[in-house]
Amino acid sequence: MEMEERMFKVYASGDEKIQLKVIPGHFATPQSHISHYLEMTTMKTRCAEASRIAKYLSTKYETSTPVDSIICLDGLEVVGAFLAEELAKAGVLSMNAHKTIYIVTPEFNGNGQLMFRDNIQHMVRNRNVVILMGSITTGETLRKCMESILYYGGTIQGVSAIFSAVNKVAGLDINAVFYKKDVPNYQTHKASECPMCKTGQKLDAIVNGYGYSKL
């Protein structure tokens, strides 16, 4: 059966118009092997979905928590822009001189480390930062992002994601629309310990924050 034919949907608690497309199978991420691929393309690119997700995530931020910059990974700039708008409407203050929230995308260098170019660094240094990700599986990419933000002098005020398999990373709670419990039988394993590999189940695709490539 083709990957797309196995797809089913799960619905966000409190807002059934937010639908996560889930494809069961055997997938390899840069850090682990997972039992389900989470299709988020329309969530990231279609205004109506991106706006709903931003509204959902914004409710977890207290108006007393300042936010100057939203660091977007996994192609979530559209959701990030809507999130900035929702936070501003809710009365979340920006402490920077322009009284507005920056939407920032880091780069990955050849060593897999996150970096910010010279012209972007002022949007991180001495700023109150929220990290926005599509999917958090092991938390490894998030840790790298946190280390980079701290290196460039930012203060991390929160972490938001569409899906997270973990509730906490480096002592910070993850504010997600969907958690591991929402996806039936979701599993993640180190590649060397993957039970699907051990039973000879072929990989369906290589996946990362931007999508999948079938094998």
C-alpha beads as a LAMMPS data file, in Angstrom:
LAMMPS data file: protein, C-alpha beads

215 atoms
214 bonds

1 atom types
1 bond types

-500.0 500.0 xlo xhi
-500.0 500.0 ylo yhi
-500.0 500.0 zlo zhi

Masses

1 110.0

Atoms # bond

1 1 1 0.000 0.000 0.000
2 1 1 1.331 3.458 -0.931
3 1 1 2.275 5.792 1.926
4 1 1 -0.485 8.286 1.125
5 1 1 -3.136 5.535 1.130
6 1 1 -2.296 4.686 4.773
7 1 1 -2.857 8.267 5.920
8 1 1 -5.312 9.169 8.684
9 1 1 -6.045 12.394 10.563
10 1 1 -5.948 13.404 14.207
11 1 1 -7.665 16.502 15.506
12 1 1 -6.443 19.123 17.947
13 1 1 -8.005 19.105 21.392
14 1 1 -10.324 22.100 21.534
15 1 1 -10.186 22.883 17.806
16 1 1 -11.180 20.106 15.415
17 1 1 -10.468 22.339 12.422
18 1 1 -6.762 21.803 13.120
19 1 1 -6.071 18.431 11.525
20 1 1 -2.740 16.623 11.552
21 1 1 -2.219 14.151 8.703
22 1 1 -0.432 11.004 9.914
23 1 1 1.138 8.251 7.810
24 1 1 2.177 5.069 9.672
25 1 1 5.264 3.219 8.466
26 1 1 9.037 3.195 8.981
27 1 1 10.848 6.501 8.603
28 1 1 14.357 7.780 9.264
29 1 1 14.974 11.273 10.628
30 1 1 18.487 12.748 11.058
31 1 1 18.433 11.660 14.732
32 1 1 16.162 8.605 14.958
33 1 1 13.751 6.159 13.350
34 1 1 10.037 6.853 13.790
35 1 1 6.844 4.873 13.262
36 1 1 4.728 7.711 11.842
37 1 1 5.357 10.548 9.397
38 1 1 3.482 13.746 10.235
39 1 1 2.442 15.669 7.138
40 1 1 2.387 19.398 7.935
41 1 1 2.750 21.037 4.521
42 1 1 -0.688 22.677 4.377
43 1 1 -0.372 23.749 8.025
44 1 1 2.797 25.654 7.152
45 1 1 1.739 27.154 3.841
46 1 1 -2.027 27.758 3.868
47 1 1 -3.034 30.951 5.639
48 1 1 -6.209 29.626 7.279
49 1 1 -4.417 26.645 8.887
50 1 1 -1.333 28.650 9.854
51 1 1 -3.508 31.296 11.503
52 1 1 -5.450 28.697 13.533
53 1 1 -2.269 27.022 14.754
54 1 1 -0.794 30.373 15.770
55 1 1 -3.945 31.272 17.699
56 1 1 -3.885 27.876 19.437
57 1 1 -0.232 28.239 20.474
58 1 1 -0.542 31.870 21.537
59 1 1 -2.925 31.076 24.404
60 1 1 -0.085 29.496 26.404
61 1 1 1.908 32.728 26.632
62 1 1 1.279 35.034 29.541
63 1 1 0.963 38.723 28.701
64 1 1 3.701 39.304 31.291
65 1 1 6.165 37.295 29.149
66 1 1 7.983 39.647 26.741
67 1 1 8.711 38.362 23.224
68 1 1 11.022 40.221 20.826
69 1 1 11.812 37.491 18.289
70 1 1 10.306 34.226 17.073
71 1 1 12.967 31.810 15.803
72 1 1 11.351 29.673 13.083
73 1 1 12.632 26.235 12.116
74 1 1 11.139 23.670 9.705
75 1 1 9.747 26.311 7.330
76 1 1 7.324 27.793 9.871
77 1 1 7.725 31.472 8.990
78 1 1 4.047 31.846 8.004
79 1 1 2.894 30.396 11.342
80 1 1 5.524 32.560 13.059
81 1 1 4.155 35.748 11.512
82 1 1 0.606 34.870 12.602
83 1 1 1.899 33.972 16.080
84 1 1 3.567 37.382 16.372
85 1 1 0.258 38.988 15.414
86 1 1 -1.688 36.924 17.970
87 1 1 0.780 37.725 20.754
88 1 1 0.582 41.441 19.947
89 1 1 -3.248 41.304 20.001
90 1 1 -3.147 39.503 23.360
91 1 1 -0.982 42.268 24.830
92 1 1 2.346 40.422 24.880
93 1 1 4.955 43.175 24.880
94 1 1 8.095 43.448 22.799
95 1 1 11.002 45.044 24.661
96 1 1 12.903 46.105 21.525
97 1 1 12.997 49.731 20.400
98 1 1 10.538 49.178 17.546
99 1 1 7.943 47.534 19.801
100 1 1 7.447 44.769 17.272
101 1 1 8.349 41.091 16.977
102 1 1 11.013 39.833 14.575
103 1 1 10.489 36.610 12.600
104 1 1 13.921 35.004 12.263
105 1 1 15.179 31.897 10.439
106 1 1 18.590 30.490 11.426
107 1 1 20.907 28.603 9.091
108 1 1 22.607 25.260 9.572
109 1 1 26.345 25.224 8.871
110 1 1 28.305 22.250 7.532
111 1 1 28.640 20.805 11.054
112 1 1 24.899 20.855 11.652
113 1 1 25.153 23.811 14.029
114 1 1 22.643 26.655 13.929
115 1 1 24.048 30.056 13.104
116 1 1 22.778 33.584 12.585
117 1 1 24.425 35.865 10.017
118 1 1 25.864 39.213 11.117
119 1 1 22.851 41.143 9.780
120 1 1 20.460 38.921 11.807
121 1 1 22.342 38.685 15.093
122 1 1 20.860 41.906 16.524
123 1 1 17.444 40.177 16.371
124 1 1 18.746 37.562 18.832
125 1 1 21.281 39.381 21.025
126 1 1 19.639 40.720 24.206
127 1 1 16.234 39.670 22.853
128 1 1 13.473 37.618 24.457
129 1 1 13.066 34.670 22.118
130 1 1 10.392 32.053 21.400
131 1 1 11.461 28.986 19.376
132 1 1 8.898 27.649 16.885
133 1 1 9.298 24.164 15.382
134 1 1 7.215 21.792 13.294
135 1 1 8.073 18.507 14.973
136 1 1 10.172 17.695 18.029
137 1 1 11.116 14.021 18.120
138 1 1 14.153 13.502 20.363
139 1 1 14.756 17.172 21.197
140 1 1 18.263 17.075 19.688
141 1 1 17.632 19.798 17.077
142 1 1 15.888 21.899 19.709
143 1 1 18.901 21.597 22.030
144 1 1 21.191 22.789 19.227
145 1 1 18.868 25.724 18.603
146 1 1 18.801 26.620 22.296
147 1 1 22.602 26.464 22.521
148 1 1 22.914 28.721 19.481
149 1 1 20.462 31.313 20.839
150 1 1 22.280 31.414 24.165
151 1 1 25.633 31.695 22.355
152 1 1 24.372 34.731 20.421
153 1 1 23.078 36.327 23.619
154 1 1 19.346 35.656 23.447
155 1 1 17.003 34.796 26.322
156 1 1 14.677 31.828 25.662
157 1 1 11.147 32.550 26.859
158 1 1 9.380 29.534 25.397
159 1 1 9.280 26.687 22.889
160 1 1 6.274 25.979 20.655
161 1 1 5.699 23.200 18.124
162 1 1 2.952 21.644 16.040
163 1 1 3.919 18.181 17.346
164 1 1 6.221 17.080 20.148
165 1 1 7.093 13.560 21.234
166 1 1 8.545 14.975 24.464
167 1 1 6.982 17.277 27.060
168 1 1 10.167 18.956 28.226
169 1 1 13.662 19.670 26.867
170 1 1 16.507 21.108 28.979
171 1 1 13.989 21.989 31.704
172 1 1 11.673 23.920 29.376
173 1 1 8.060 22.846 28.848
174 1 1 7.077 22.309 25.216
175 1 1 3.922 24.128 24.129
176 1 1 2.557 21.944 21.299
177 1 1 -0.710 21.495 19.444
178 1 1 -0.243 17.711 19.347
179 1 1 1.739 15.420 21.654
180 1 1 2.866 11.814 21.405
181 1 1 -0.307 10.623 23.163
182 1 1 -2.416 12.106 20.342
183 1 1 -0.878 9.842 17.673
184 1 1 -1.818 6.180 18.350
185 1 1 1.213 3.895 18.775
186 1 1 3.727 6.598 17.871
187 1 1 7.267 5.354 18.553
188 1 1 10.745 6.779 18.172
189 1 1 13.982 4.801 18.459
190 1 1 17.693 5.231 17.974
191 1 1 18.613 3.817 14.575
192 1 1 20.773 1.148 16.226
193 1 1 17.879 0.028 18.443
194 1 1 14.990 0.268 15.957
195 1 1 12.696 -2.790 16.257
196 1 1 11.369 -2.207 12.728
197 1 1 14.899 -2.538 11.353
198 1 1 15.458 -5.680 13.412
199 1 1 12.375 -7.336 11.901
200 1 1 13.479 -6.390 8.389
201 1 1 10.796 -3.747 7.767
202 1 1 11.975 -1.551 4.890
203 1 1 12.248 2.206 5.306
204 1 1 9.451 4.105 3.570
205 1 1 11.210 7.455 3.417
206 1 1 13.882 9.772 4.765
207 1 1 12.190 12.660 6.583
208 1 1 13.143 15.982 8.149
209 1 1 11.433 19.222 9.099
210 1 1 10.814 20.093 5.459
211 1 1 9.166 16.856 4.274
212 1 1 10.010 13.393 3.011
213 1 1 11.911 11.633 0.241
214 1 1 10.623 8.163 -0.584
215 1 1 13.065 5.288 -0.877

Bonds

1 1 1 2
2 1 2 3
3 1 3 4
4 1 4 5
5 1 5 6
6 1 6 7
7 1 7 8
8 1 8 9
9 1 9 10
10 1 10 11
11 1 11 12
12 1 12 13
13 1 13 14
14 1 14 15
15 1 15 16
16 1 16 17
17 1 17 18
18 1 18 19
19 1 19 20
20 1 20 21
21 1 21 22
22 1 22 23
23 1 23 24
24 1 24 25
25 1 25 26
26 1 26 27
27 1 27 28
28 1 28 29
29 1 29 30
30 1 30 31
31 1 31 32
32 1 32 33
33 1 33 34
34 1 34 35
35 1 35 36
36 1 36 37
37 1 37 38
38 1 38 39
39 1 39 40
40 1 40 41
41 1 41 42
42 1 42 43
43 1 43 44
44 1 44 45
45 1 45 46
46 1 46 47
47 1 47 48
48 1 48 49
49 1 49 50
50 1 50 51
51 1 51 52
52 1 52 53
53 1 53 54
54 1 54 55
55 1 55 56
56 1 56 57
57 1 57 58
58 1 58 59
59 1 59 60
60 1 60 61
61 1 61 62
62 1 62 63
63 1 63 64
64 1 64 65
65 1 65 66
66 1 66 67
67 1 67 68
68 1 68 69
69 1 69 70
70 1 70 71
71 1 71 72
72 1 72 73
73 1 73 74
74 1 74 75
75 1 75 76
76 1 76 77
77 1 77 78
78 1 78 79
79 1 79 80
80 1 80 81
81 1 81 82
82 1 82 83
83 1 83 84
84 1 84 85
85 1 85 86
86 1 86 87
87 1 87 88
88 1 88 89
89 1 89 90
90 1 90 91
91 1 91 92
92 1 92 93
93 1 93 94
94 1 94 95
95 1 95 96
96 1 96 97
97 1 97 98
98 1 98 99
99 1 99 100
100 1 100 101
101 1 101 102
102 1 102 103
103 1 103 104
104 1 104 105
105 1 105 106
106 1 106 107
107 1 107 108
108 1 108 109
109 1 109 110
110 1 110 111
111 1 111 112
112 1 112 113
113 1 113 114
114 1 114 115
115 1 115 116
116 1 116 117
117 1 117 118
118 1 118 119
119 1 119 120
120 1 120 121
121 1 121 122
122 1 122 123
123 1 123 124
124 1 124 125
125 1 125 126
126 1 126 127
127 1 127 128
128 1 128 129
129 1 129 130
130 1 130 131
131 1 131 132
132 1 132 133
133 1 133 134
134 1 134 135
135 1 135 136
136 1 136 137
137 1 137 138
138 1 138 139
139 1 139 140
140 1 140 141
141 1 141 142
142 1 142 143
143 1 143 144
144 1 144 145
145 1 145 146
146 1 146 147
147 1 147 148
148 1 148 149
149 1 149 150
150 1 150 151
151 1 151 152
152 1 152 153
153 1 153 154
154 1 154 155
155 1 155 156
156 1 156 157
157 1 157 158
158 1 158 159
159 1 159 160
160 1 160 161
161 1 161 162
162 1 162 163
163 1 163 164
164 1 164 165
165 1 165 166
166 1 166 167
167 1 167 168
168 1 168 169
169 1 169 170
170 1 170 171
171 1 171 172
172 1 172 173
173 1 173 174
174 1 174 175
175 1 175 176
176 1 176 177
177 1 177 178
178 1 178 179
179 1 179 180
180 1 180 181
181 1 181 182
182 1 182 183
183 1 183 184
184 1 184 185
185 1 185 186
186 1 186 187
187 1 187 188
188 1 188 189
189 1 189 190
190 1 190 191
191 1 191 192
192 1 192 193
193 1 193 194
194 1 194 195
195 1 195 196
196 1 196 197
197 1 197 198
198 1 198 199
199 1 199 200
200 1 200 201
201 1 201 202
202 1 202 203
203 1 203 204
204 1 204 205
205 1 205 206
206 1 206 207
207 1 207 208
208 1 208 209
209 1 209 210
210 1 210 211
211 1 211 212
212 1 212 213
213 1 213 214
214 1 214 215
